[in-house]
Amino acid sequence: MSKGKASISATGASMSKYDVEVEGRLKALEGQAHKAPTGATQKKVEDRLAALEKAVADIAAKCDSRASSGSSGGDELAKLTAVVKAACPIAAEKYGI
């Protein structure tokens, strides 16, 4: 009885034609299930993050200007701070909110 050598696995073992076919199908399925992000997707994420960071910085600047002007917006500031912390905890931590 002869041993088939349709292919060699990564470990050096012989693989049958069936093994080769199953391995090909598995790789194709894994490729569809775990698509790598494209450059466009990554750019979108970075753009959205930059917009959020800018919005938080603008809000923080407005809050700082109101606080330094002596206005009595303490309740509004507390509400705004709570909203920012809930909506974007990473940005809130980054800007010390």
OpenMM code with the backbone's topology and positions (N, CA, C; nanometers):
from openmm import Vec3, app, unit

residues = "MET SER LYS GLY LYS ALA SER ILE SER ALA THR GLY ALA SER MET SER LYS TYR ASP VAL GLU VAL GLU GLY ARG LEU LYS ALA LEU GLU GLY GLN ALA HIS LYS ALA PRO THR GLY ALA THR GLN LYS LYS VAL GLU ASP ARG LEU ALA ALA LEU GLU LYS ALA VAL ALA ASP ILE ALA ALA LYS CYS ASP SER ARG ALA SER SER GLY SER SER GLY GLY ASP GLU LEU ALA LYS LEU THR ALA VAL VAL LYS ALA ALA CYS PRO ILE ALA ALA GLU LYS TYR GLY ILE".split()
positions = [
    Vec3(0.0851, -0.1183, 0.0000),
    Vec3(0.0000, 0.0000, 0.0000),
    Vec3(0.0890, 0.1238, 0.0000),
    Vec3(0.0645, 0.2152, -0.0922),
    Vec3(0.1486, 0.3346, -0.1003),
    Vec3(0.0843, 0.4506, -0.0246),
    Vec3(0.1700, 0.5389, 0.0157),
    Vec3(0.1237, 0.6532, 0.0945),
    Vec3(0.1062, 0.7729, 0.0010),
    Vec3(-0.0106, 0.8390, 0.0077),
    Vec3(-0.0371, 0.9543, -0.0772),
    Vec3(0.0398, 1.0771, -0.0317),
    Vec3(0.0804, 1.1571, -0.1273),
    Vec3(0.1528, 1.2798, -0.0941),
    Vec3(0.0943, 1.3954, -0.1747),
    Vec3(-0.0315, 1.4242, -0.1511),
    Vec3(-0.0964, 1.5340, -0.2218),
    Vec3(-0.0357, 1.6664, -0.1789),
    Vec3(0.0045, 1.6715, -0.0520),
    Vec3(0.0630, 1.7948, 0.0000),
    Vec3(0.1339, 1.7627, 0.1300),
    Vec3(0.2085, 1.8587, 0.1788),
    Vec3(0.2793, 1.8449, 0.3054),
    Vec3(0.2269, 1.9535, 0.3988),
    Vec3(0.1943, 1.9143, 0.5231),
    Vec3(0.1430, 2.0115, 0.6201),
    Vec3(0.2570, 2.0960, 0.6753),
    Vec3(0.2221, 2.1925, 0.7579),
    Vec3(0.3221, 2.2802, 0.8181),
    Vec3(0.4185, 2.2023, 0.9066),
    Vec3(0.3727, 2.0909, 0.9616),
    Vec3(0.4593, 2.0095, 1.0477),
    Vec3(0.5417, 1.9094, 0.9685),
    Vec3(0.5188, 1.9017, 0.8369),
    Vec3(0.5951, 1.8102, 0.7526),
    Vec3(0.5248, 1.6791, 0.7255),
    Vec3(0.4062, 1.6600, 0.7791),
    Vec3(0.3322, 1.5350, 0.7581),
    Vec3(0.2638, 1.5374, 0.6210),
    Vec3(0.2488, 1.4195, 0.5641),
    Vec3(0.1789, 1.4086, 0.4361),
    Vec3(0.0309, 1.4348, 0.4560),
    Vec3(-0.0303, 1.4971, 0.3567),
    Vec3(-0.1737, 1.5250, 0.3616),
    Vec3(-0.2385, 1.4602, 0.2397),
    Vec3(-0.3545, 1.3989, 0.2610),
    Vec3(-0.4285, 1.3401, 0.1503),
    Vec3(-0.4982, 1.4502, 0.0712),
    Vec3(-0.5507, 1.4135, -0.0440),
    Vec3(-0.6262, 1.5101, -0.1243),
    Vec3(-0.7450, 1.5638, -0.0452),
    Vec3(-0.8086, 1.4763, 0.0328),
    Vec3(-0.9220, 1.5181, 0.1158),
    Vec3(-0.8762, 1.6205, 0.2193),
    Vec3(-0.7625, 1.5937, 0.2845),
    Vec3(-0.7090, 1.6874, 0.3841),
    Vec3(-0.6794, 1.8234, 0.3214),
    Vec3(-0.6234, 1.8207, 0.2027),
    Vec3(-0.5918, 1.9454, 0.1326),
    Vec3(-0.7197, 2.0227, 0.1021),
    Vec3(-0.8228, 1.9504, 0.0555),
    Vec3(-0.9497, 2.0154, 0.0241),
    Vec3(-1.0144, 2.0743, 0.1495),
    Vec3(-1.0159, 1.9982, 0.2595),
    Vec3(-1.0745, 2.0460, 0.3847),
    Vec3(-0.9975, 2.1674, 0.4358),
    Vec3(-0.8651, 2.1613, 0.4301),
    Vec3(-0.7827, 2.2744, 0.4742),
    Vec3(-0.8126, 2.3998, 0.3923),
    Vec3(-0.8291, 2.3841, 0.2609),
    Vec3(-0.8624, 2.4977, 0.1752),
    Vec3(-0.9973, 2.5579, 0.2088),
    Vec3(-1.0949, 2.4718, 0.2319),
    Vec3(-1.2281, 2.5209, 0.2687),
    Vec3(-1.2260, 2.5918, 0.4038),
    Vec3(-1.1522, 2.5355, 0.4991),
    Vec3(-1.1425, 2.5971, 0.6316),
    Vec3(-1.0784, 2.7358, 0.6231),
    Vec3(-0.9724, 2.7461, 0.5471),
    Vec3(-0.9071, 2.8772, 0.5325),
    Vec3(-1.0006, 2.9787, 0.4667),
    Vec3(-1.0772, 2.9341, 0.3686),
    Vec3(-1.1721, 3.0240, 0.3018),
    Vec3(-1.2802, 3.0714, 0.3995),
    Vec3(-1.3317, 2.9798, 0.4816),
    Vec3(-1.4334, 3.0179, 0.5805),
    Vec3(-1.3757, 3.1129, 0.6853),
    Vec3(-1.2567, 3.0851, 0.7325),
    Vec3(-1.1941, 3.1731, 0.8315),
    Vec3(-1.1689, 3.3117, 0.7730),
    Vec3(-1.1336, 3.3160, 0.6455),
    Vec3(-1.1118, 3.4446, 0.5796),
    Vec3(-1.2384, 3.5290, 0.5727),
    Vec3(-1.3526, 3.4642, 0.5561),
    Vec3(-1.4795, 3.5370, 0.5511),
    Vec3(-1.5262, 3.5769, 0.6908),
    Vec3(-1.5013, 3.4925, 0.7884),
    Vec3(-1.5491, 3.5187, 0.9240),
    Vec3(-1.4672, 3.6260, 0.9946),
    Vec3(-1.3410, 3.6391, 0.9603),
    Vec3(-1.2515, 3.7315, 1.0295),
    Vec3(-1.1851, 3.8251, 0.9292),
    Vec3(-1.2655, 3.9028, 0.8633),
    Vec3(-1.2098, 3.9943, 0.7642),
    Vec3(-1.1236, 4.0994, 0.8332),
    Vec3(-1.0083, 4.1215, 0.7758),
    Vec3(-0.9179, 4.2226, 0.8300),
    Vec3(-0.9706, 4.3609, 0.7924),
    Vec3(-0.9613, 4.4584, 0.8838),
    Vec3(-1.0087, 4.5924, 0.8500),
    Vec3(-0.9237, 4.6531, 0.7384),
    Vec3(-0.9896, 4.7261, 0.6534),
    Vec3(-0.9182, 4.7907, 0.5431),
    Vec3(-0.8704, 4.9280, 0.5872),
    Vec3(-0.7897, 4.9902, 0.5063),
    Vec3(-0.7405, 5.1236, 0.5384),
    Vec3(-0.8541, 5.2235, 0.5497),
    Vec3(-0.9564, 5.2085, 0.4667),
    Vec3(-1.0701, 5.3003, 0.4698),
    Vec3(-1.1464, 5.2876, 0.6008),
    Vec3(-1.1636, 5.1652, 0.6483),
    Vec3(-1.2333, 5.1442, 0.7753),
    Vec3(-1.1556, 5.2055, 0.8899),
    Vec3(-1.0253, 5.1837, 0.8909),
    Vec3(-0.9414, 5.2387, 0.9972),
    Vec3(-0.9451, 5.3903, 0.9948),
    Vec3(-0.9430, 5.4495, 0.8759),
    Vec3(-0.9476, 5.5955, 0.8650),
    Vec3(-1.0795, 5.6488, 0.9192),
    Vec3(-1.1901, 5.5798, 0.8890),
    Vec3(-1.3210, 5.6219, 0.9399),
    Vec3(-1.3222, 5.6242, 1.0920),
    Vec3(-1.2674, 5.5191, 1.1511),
    Vec3(-1.2635, 5.5099, 1.2971),
    Vec3(-1.1789, 5.6243, 1.3538),
    Vec3(-1.0639, 5.6472, 1.2942),
    Vec3(-0.9768, 5.7549, 1.3427),
    Vec3(-1.0423, 5.8923, 1.3262),
    Vec3(-1.1119, 5.9131, 1.2158),
    Vec3(-1.1812, 6.0406, 1.1932),
    Vec3(-1.2912, 6.0625, 1.2969),
    Vec3(-1.3674, 5.9564, 1.3268),
    Vec3(-1.4739, 5.9686, 1.4267),
    Vec3(-1.4160, 5.9972, 1.5646),
    Vec3(-1.3057, 5.9315, 1.5973),
    Vec3(-1.2422, 5.9548, 1.7261),
    Vec3(-1.1897, 6.0973, 1.7353),
    Vec3(-1.1289, 6.1462, 1.6280),
    Vec3(-1.0784, 6.2836, 1.6267),
    Vec3(-1.1925, 6.3833, 1.6438),
    Vec3(-1.3056, 6.3580, 1.5791),
    Vec3(-1.4216, 6.4472, 1.5924),
    Vec3(-1.4748, 6.4466, 1.7354),
    Vec3(-1.4804, 6.3291, 1.7972),
    Vec3(-1.5256, 6.3211, 1.9361),
    Vec3(-1.4297, 6.3942, 2.0301),
    Vec3(-1.3000, 6.3747, 2.0086),
    Vec3(-1.2015, 6.4425, 2.0930),
    Vec3(-1.2126, 6.5939, 2.0786),
    Vec3(-1.2348, 6.6408, 1.9552),
    Vec3(-1.2495, 6.7852, 1.9331),
    Vec3(-1.3742, 6.8372, 2.0031),
    Vec3(-1.4845, 6.7633, 1.9927),
    Vec3(-1.6093, 6.8052, 2.0569),
    Vec3(-1.5926, 6.8122, 2.2086),
    Vec3(-1.5256, 6.7140, 2.2651),
    Vec3(-1.5030, 6.7145, 2.4092),
    Vec3(-1.4141, 6.8320, 2.4481),
    Vec3(-1.3113, 6.8583, 2.3694),
    Vec3(-1.2227, 6.9716, 2.3986),
    Vec3(-1.2992, 7.1037, 2.3904),
    Vec3(-1.3866, 7.1174, 2.2909),
    Vec3(-1.4674, 7.2391, 2.2773),
    Vec3(-1.5613, 7.2559, 2.3971),
    Vec3(-1.6236, 7.1472, 2.4372),
    Vec3(-1.7136, 7.1525, 2.5529),
    Vec3(-1.6355, 7.1886, 2.6788),
    Vec3(-1.5186, 7.1273, 2.6945),
    Vec3(-1.4361, 7.1561, 2.8121),
    Vec3(-1.3940, 7.3033, 2.8134),
    Vec3(-1.3600, 7.3578, 2.6961),
    Vec3(-1.3202, 7.4988, 2.6888),
    Vec3(-1.4380, 7.5895, 2.7262),
    Vec3(-1.5564, 7.5564, 2.6781),
    Vec3(-1.6745, 7.6357, 2.7136),
    Vec3(-1.7012, 7.6284, 2.8641),
    Vec3(-1.6874, 7.5090, 2.9195),
    Vec3(-1.7085, 7.4929, 3.0638),
    Vec3(-1.6055, 7.5725, 3.1426),
    Vec3(-1.4811, 7.5680, 3.0983),
    Vec3(-1.3754, 7.6429, 3.1664),
    Vec3(-1.4015, 7.7927, 3.1596),
    Vec3(-1.4468, 7.8413, 3.0437),
    Vec3(-1.4722, 7.9847, 3.0314),
    Vec3(-1.5903, 8.0272, 3.1184),
    Vec3(-1.6920, 7.9422, 3.1280),
    Vec3(-1.8055, 7.9747, 3.2144),
    Vec3(-1.7651, 7.9730, 3.3614),
    Vec3(-1.6833, 7.8753, 3.3976),
    Vec3(-1.6402, 7.8639, 3.5371),
    Vec3(-1.5530, 7.9830, 3.5765),
    Vec3(-1.4658, 8.0276, 3.4852),
    Vec3(-1.3771, 8.1391, 3.5185),
    Vec3(-1.4494, 8.2737, 3.5146),
    Vec3(-1.5624, 8.2823, 3.4429),
    Vec3(-1.6367, 8.4079, 3.4368),
    Vec3(-1.7264, 8.4278, 3.5580),
    Vec3(-1.7360, 8.3259, 3.6424),
    Vec3(-1.8129, 8.3378, 3.7655),
    Vec3(-1.9609, 8.3163, 3.7477),
    Vec3(-2.0037, 8.2616, 3.6347),
    Vec3(-2.1470, 8.2377, 3.6160),
    Vec3(-2.1904, 8.1233, 3.7059),
    Vec3(-2.3162, 8.1194, 3.7364),
    Vec3(-2.3682, 8.0162, 3.8269),
    Vec3(-2.4212, 7.8984, 3.7471),
    Vec3(-2.3353, 7.8381, 3.6665),
    Vec3(-2.3770, 7.7238, 3.5855),
    Vec3(-2.3294, 7.5929, 3.6448),
    Vec3(-2.3177, 7.5853, 3.7757),
    Vec3(-2.2673, 7.4652, 3.8406),
    Vec3(-2.3502, 7.3416, 3.8107),
    Vec3(-2.4815, 7.3562, 3.8140),
    Vec3(-2.5682, 7.2420, 3.7854),
    Vec3(-2.5540, 7.1984, 3.6404),
    Vec3(-2.5468, 7.2969, 3.5510),
    Vec3(-2.5310, 7.2647, 3.4093),
    Vec3(-2.3979, 7.1957, 3.3853),
    Vec3(-2.2938, 7.2427, 3.4492),
    Vec3(-2.1618, 7.1831, 3.4344),
    Vec3(-2.1622, 7.0392, 3.4855),
    Vec3(-2.2259, 7.0156, 3.5966),
    Vec3(-2.2332, 6.8804, 3.6516),
    Vec3(-2.3095, 6.7879, 3.5575),
    Vec3(-2.4198, 6.8377, 3.5004),
    Vec3(-2.4970, 6.7575, 3.4064),
    Vec3(-2.4156, 6.7268, 3.2808),
    Vec3(-2.3476, 6.8287, 3.2293),
    Vec3(-2.2674, 6.8129, 3.1084),
    Vec3(-2.1530, 6.7150, 3.1327),
    Vec3(-2.0892, 6.7275, 3.2471),
    Vec3(-1.9796, 6.6369, 3.2806),
    Vec3(-2.0291, 6.4931, 3.2878),
    Vec3(-2.1448, 6.4719, 3.3465),
    Vec3(-2.2021, 6.3374, 3.3555),
    Vec3(-2.2332, 6.2813, 3.2172),
    Vec3(-2.2843, 6.3660, 3.1287),
    Vec3(-2.3166, 6.3214, 2.9926),
    Vec3(-2.1891, 6.2827, 2.9184),
    Vec3(-2.0854, 6.3649, 2.9287),
    Vec3(-1.9596, 6.3357, 2.8598),
    Vec3(-1.8989, 6.2065, 2.9139),
    Vec3(-1.8994, 6.1899, 3.0464),
    Vec3(-1.8438, 6.0683, 3.1049),
    Vec3(-1.9194, 5.9445, 3.0584),
    Vec3(-2.0507, 5.9549, 3.0489),
    Vec3(-2.1312, 5.8404, 3.0067),
    Vec3(-2.1136, 5.8111, 2.8582),
    Vec3(-2.1055, 5.9158, 2.7776),
    Vec3(-2.0994, 5.8978, 2.6326),
    Vec3(-1.9613, 5.8548, 2.5858),
    Vec3(-1.8581, 5.9040, 2.6487),
    Vec3(-1.7232, 5.8749, 2.6001),
    Vec3(-1.6261, 5.8724, 2.7174),
    Vec3(-1.6239, 5.7648, 2.7932),
    Vec3(-1.5388, 5.7589, 2.9115),
    Vec3(-1.3898, 5.7717, 2.8808),
    Vec3(-1.3466, 5.7238, 2.7650),
    Vec3(-1.2049, 5.7333, 2.7293),
    Vec3(-1.1640, 5.8788, 2.7108),
    Vec3(-1.2462, 5.9543, 2.6367),
    Vec3(-1.2164, 6.0965, 2.6155),
    Vec3(-1.2270, 6.1728, 2.7469),
    Vec3(-1.3252, 6.1379, 2.8295),
    Vec3(-1.3412, 6.2059, 2.9580),
    Vec3(-1.2175, 6.1842, 3.0449),
    Vec3(-1.1656, 6.0624, 3.0427),
    Vec3(-1.0449, 6.0336, 3.1204),
    Vec3(-0.9249, 6.1090, 3.0629),
    Vec3(-0.9164, 6.1119, 2.9295),
    Vec3(-0.8046, 6.1786, 2.8643),
    Vec3(-0.8002, 6.3269, 2.8974),
    Vec3(-0.9167, 6.3907, 2.9042),
    Vec3(-0.9233, 6.5348, 2.9288),
    Vec3(-0.9496, 6.5681, 3.0759),
    Vec3(-0.9492, 6.4681, 3.1618),
    Vec3(-0.9653, 6.4899, 3.3037),
    Vec3(-1.1016, 6.5410, 3.3443),
    Vec3(-1.2029, 6.4953, 3.2758),
    Vec3(-1.3401, 6.5400, 3.3046),
    Vec3(-1.4024, 6.4466, 3.4051),
] * unit.nanometer
topology = app.Topology()
chain = topology.addChain("A")
for resn in residues:
    res = topology.addResidue(resn, chain)
    for name in ("N", "CA", "C"):
        topology.addAtom(name, app.Element.getBySymbol(name[0]), res)
